[in-house]
Amino acid sequence: MRDREELVRRWQAGWSVSRGWTKVEDDNDGILTVRAGEDNRAMEYVVLDADDKPERVERAAELAMAAGGGRGAGWITLATDDREARVDQFEELGLEVQREQDWLMTIQLSEQPALQLNDRYALHTELESDLIVCRATVHGGVVSSGRMAVVGEDAVADRIETDPQHRRRGLGSAVMASLVETAAAHGAKRGILIASIDGLRLYRSLGWKVVADIVIARC
């Protein structure tokens, strides 16, 4: 459990870099507070070790409700081995649970295969501020993209997206391969991400492993 708690901390650090959320507070009692500052996501509370310490979820819910002000702007994210129990807990606390499933995944970057892009497309990967950004284009238009934040030896992938008309052509795999190659060149060794149902098959095909379910709620 301690290893997963540390992995969630490290995911949050890279995810916040990716989103430009620089104001993060650790209360030293299992809740990370991220000041997102967006209209529909003012505050994000990342709960650590929620299965063994469900009282942390209750405390995060109180914080989220105060921050959300009834506008749905207070969010909570947690990793769990018991999704049903955490969903029930959120609902009992009066929060709206995101129904789409997500998963916390990781990989040693050296284990992800290198892949080539279809000649029809061009791949552009560059460092933008603290982020590695990769874009696949055709006729000058972006049809797939993704980003990775390198924090120490961790590479946190975020916003891996492909235009629906260009899916199933290896674009997501090629974008991930380029991001991983560049991240490794900058000293990263371990990849971390949260996968949606749409991304789960892609990441598994590249060797990423599921560590835990992710449950997200808002108020």
C-alpha positions as CSV (number, residue, x, y, z in Angstrom):
1,M,0.0,0.0,0.0
2,R,2.8,2.4,0.8
3,D,4.3,1.9,-2.6
4,R,1.0,2.8,-4.3
5,E,0.6,5.8,-2.1
6,E,4.0,7.0,-3.2
7,L,3.1,6.3,-6.9
8,V,0.0,8.4,-6.5
9,R,2.1,11.2,-5.1
10,R,4.4,11.0,-8.0
11,W,1.6,10.9,-10.5
12,Q,0.1,14.0,-9.0
13,A,3.4,15.8,-9.2
14,G,3.7,15.2,-12.9
15,W,0.0,15.7,-13.7
16,S,0.0,19.1,-12.0
17,V,3.1,20.1,-14.1
18,S,1.2,19.0,-17.2
19,R,-1.8,21.1,-16.3
20,G,0.1,24.1,-15.1
21,W,-1.2,23.7,-11.5
22,T,1.7,24.9,-9.4
23,K,0.0,25.5,-6.1
24,V,0.0,22.1,-4.3
25,E,-0.2,21.6,-0.6
26,D,0.4,18.4,1.4
27,D,-1.3,18.3,4.8
28,N,1.0,15.4,5.9
29,D,-2.1,13.4,6.7
30,G,-3.0,11.8,3.4
31,I,-4.6,14.6,1.4
32,L,-2.9,16.6,-1.4
33,T,-4.6,19.9,-2.2
34,V,-4.2,21.1,-5.8
35,R,-5.3,24.7,-6.5
36,A,-6.4,24.2,-10.1
37,G,-8.2,27.6,-10.2
38,E,-10.5,26.7,-13.1
39,D,-14.2,27.7,-13.1
40,N,-15.4,24.1,-13.0
41,R,-12.4,22.7,-11.1
42,A,-11.3,25.2,-8.5
43,M,-9.8,22.6,-6.2
44,E,-8.6,19.0,-6.5
45,Y,-8.1,16.8,-3.5
46,V,-6.0,13.7,-4.0
47,V,-6.6,11.2,-1.2
48,L,-3.8,8.7,-0.4
49,D,-4.5,5.2,1.0
50,A,-8.2,5.6,1.0
51,D,-9.0,1.9,1.4
52,D,-7.2,1.6,4.7
53,K,-8.1,5.1,5.9
54,P,-11.6,6.0,4.6
55,E,-11.8,8.8,7.1
56,R,-9.5,10.7,4.8
57,V,-12.2,10.5,2.1
58,E,-14.7,12.0,4.5
59,R,-12.3,14.9,5.3
60,A,-11.6,15.5,1.6
61,A,-15.4,15.5,0.9
62,E,-15.8,18.3,3.5
63,L,-13.0,20.3,1.9
64,A,-14.4,19.7,-1.6
65,M,-17.9,20.8,-0.7
66,A,-16.6,23.9,0.9
67,A,-14.4,24.7,-2.2
68,G,-17.1,23.7,-4.7
69,G,-19.8,25.9,-3.3
70,G,-22.4,23.8,-5.0
71,R,-21.0,24.6,-8.4
72,G,-19.3,21.2,-9.0
73,A,-15.8,22.9,-8.7
74,G,-14.5,20.8,-5.8
75,W,-13.0,17.4,-7.0
76,I,-11.6,14.3,-5.3
77,T,-9.4,11.7,-6.9
78,L,-8.2,8.5,-5.2
79,A,-6.7,5.1,-6.0
80,T,-8.4,2.0,-4.7
81,D,-8.6,-1.8,-4.8
82,D,-12.3,-1.6,-3.9
83,R,-14.0,0.7,-6.4
84,E,-17.6,-0.3,-5.3
85,A,-16.8,0.6,-1.6
86,R,-15.3,4.0,-2.5
87,V,-18.2,4.8,-4.9
88,D,-20.7,3.9,-2.2
89,Q,-18.8,6.1,0.3
90,F,-18.8,9.1,-2.1
91,E,-22.5,8.8,-2.8
92,E,-23.3,8.5,1.0
93,L,-21.3,11.7,1.4
94,G,-23.4,13.5,-1.2
95,L,-20.8,13.7,-4.0
96,E,-21.4,13.0,-7.7
97,V,-19.2,10.1,-8.9
98,Q,-17.7,10.0,-12.4
99,R,-19.1,6.8,-13.9
100,E,-16.5,6.3,-16.5
101,Q,-13.8,4.0,-15.1
102,D,-10.1,5.0,-14.9
103,W,-7.0,3.1,-13.9
104,L,-3.6,4.0,-12.4
105,M,-0.9,2.4,-14.6
106,T,2.9,2.3,-14.7
107,I,5.8,0.9,-16.6
108,Q,9.6,0.9,-16.6
109,L,10.2,3.1,-19.7
110,S,12.9,0.6,-21.0
111,E,10.1,-2.0,-21.4
112,Q,7.9,0.0,-23.8
113,P,8.6,-1.0,-27.4
114,A,9.9,1.5,-30.0
115,L,7.5,2.0,-32.8
116,Q,7.5,3.6,-36.3
117,L,4.8,5.8,-37.6
118,N,2.9,5.2,-40.8
119,D,4.6,7.1,-43.6
120,R,1.4,9.0,-44.3
121,Y,1.9,11.0,-41.0
122,A,4.6,13.2,-39.6
123,L,5.7,13.2,-36.0
124,H,6.9,16.3,-34.2
125,T,8.2,16.0,-30.6
126,E,9.6,18.9,-28.7
127,L,10.2,20.3,-25.2
128,E,7.8,23.1,-24.3
129,S,8.6,24.6,-20.9
130,D,8.6,21.6,-18.5
131,L,6.7,19.4,-20.9
132,I,7.5,17.0,-23.7
133,V,4.8,17.5,-26.3
134,C,4.3,15.2,-29.3
135,R,2.0,15.8,-32.3
136,A,1.2,13.6,-35.3
137,T,0.1,15.5,-38.3
138,V,-1.2,14.9,-41.8
139,H,-1.3,17.6,-44.4
140,G,-0.3,20.1,-41.7
141,G,-3.2,19.3,-39.3
142,V,-2.8,17.7,-35.9
143,V,-4.6,14.3,-35.7
144,S,-3.0,12.9,-32.6
145,S,-1.1,14.3,-29.7
146,G,0.1,13.8,-26.1
147,R,2.4,15.2,-23.4
148,M,4.7,14.0,-20.7
149,A,6.0,15.8,-17.7
150,V,9.4,14.6,-16.4
151,V,9.8,15.0,-12.7
152,G,13.0,13.5,-11.4
153,E,13.0,9.9,-12.8
154,D,9.2,9.9,-13.4
155,A,7.5,10.5,-16.7
156,V,3.8,11.3,-16.3
157,A,1.7,11.0,-19.5
158,D,-1.3,13.2,-20.0
159,R,-3.9,14.1,-22.6
160,I,-3.0,11.3,-25.1
161,E,-5.6,12.0,-27.8
162,T,-6.3,10.9,-31.4
163,D,-8.9,12.3,-33.8
164,P,-11.7,9.6,-34.1
165,Q,-11.3,9.6,-37.9
166,H,-7.6,8.6,-37.6
167,R,-7.9,5.9,-34.9
168,R,-6.7,2.3,-35.3
169,R,-3.7,3.5,-37.4
170,G,-1.0,3.2,-34.7
171,L,-0.9,7.0,-34.0
172,G,-1.5,6.7,-30.2
173,S,1.3,4.0,-30.0
174,A,3.7,6.2,-32.1
175,V,3.0,9.3,-30.0
176,M,3.6,7.3,-26.8
177,A,6.8,5.8,-28.1
178,S,8.2,9.2,-29.0
179,L,7.2,10.6,-25.7
180,V,8.9,7.7,-23.8
181,E,12.0,7.9,-25.9
182,T,12.4,11.6,-25.3
183,A,11.6,11.3,-21.6
184,A,14.2,8.6,-21.2
185,A,16.7,10.8,-22.9
186,H,15.9,13.4,-20.2
187,G,16.6,11.0,-17.4
188,A,13.2,9.4,-16.7
189,K,13.0,5.7,-15.9
190,R,9.4,5.1,-14.8
191,G,6.2,6.0,-16.6
192,I,2.9,6.8,-14.7
193,L,-0.5,7.7,-16.0
194,I,-4.2,7.5,-15.4
195,A,-6.0,5.6,-18.2
196,S,-9.6,6.0,-19.3
197,I,-11.5,3.1,-20.8
198,D,-10.5,4.4,-24.3
199,G,-6.8,4.4,-23.5
200,L,-6.6,1.2,-21.4
201,R,-6.2,-1.2,-24.4
202,L,-3.6,1.1,-26.0
203,Y,-1.4,1.3,-22.8
204,R,-1.8,-2.4,-22.1
205,S,-0.6,-3.2,-25.7
206,L,2.5,-1.2,-24.9
207,G,3.3,-3.0,-21.7
208,W,1.8,-0.7,-19.1
209,K,0.4,-2.4,-16.0
210,V,-2.7,-1.6,-13.9
211,V,-1.8,-0.7,-10.3
212,A,-5.3,0.3,-9.0
213,D,-8.7,1.6,-10.0
214,I,-9.2,5.4,-9.9
215,V,-12.4,6.9,-8.6
216,I,-13.2,10.5,-9.2
217,A,-16.0,12.5,-7.6
218,R,-17.1,16.2,-7.5
219,C,-19.5,18.3,-5.6
